[in-house]
Amino acid sequence: MITIEIVFAAKNTLWQQTLTLPAGATVQEALEQSRLFHDHPEAQHLAVGIFGERCHQDTRLQAGDRIEVYRPLVFDPMESRRRRAAHRANQQTKSTRRRTLSAAARMVINREG
């Protein structure tokens, strides 16, 4: 017998279950024996992996494996990265303007003083 864990990050909750299965059990058998599809029917056709590496449903499990059920990405990772970079560049520009303004204000103060 082997003990494995199944995890699924639903939109607002984390679903987890630990199962004890016979040696040689597959990912598909584990998912069928869990209550995942009963609790989250939308998970039936999603990709799965073991410890962050995608795998097939017929992959044999080993003791201690964690099956992860992956939801589709909400945002394109490259687009998100571009947005963060643009935001950082905008923040740096504002910071530079403040420093420049401060230097200009010091020059005016020095002239008047």
C-alpha angles and dihedrals in degrees: 000000000000131000119222137169129225121202133184125177103214118191096273105009143043114237116203135171134173117212136187111215137173116270111270095034117150132227090253092053091050093050091048092051093048123078092237098110091043092052096036112023090175088070095067098093100032126115119264136203143174116239093342098315118108116240141174126260090248093058112127115238128230128206112282096019118149114213111208122198110209125215118209116268115265093206132029105253093221092051091049090051091051091051093050091049091050090049092051091048090051091050091050091050091053090048091050090050091052092051091047091048091049091051091048091048090051090052091053091047091049091051093049095043 
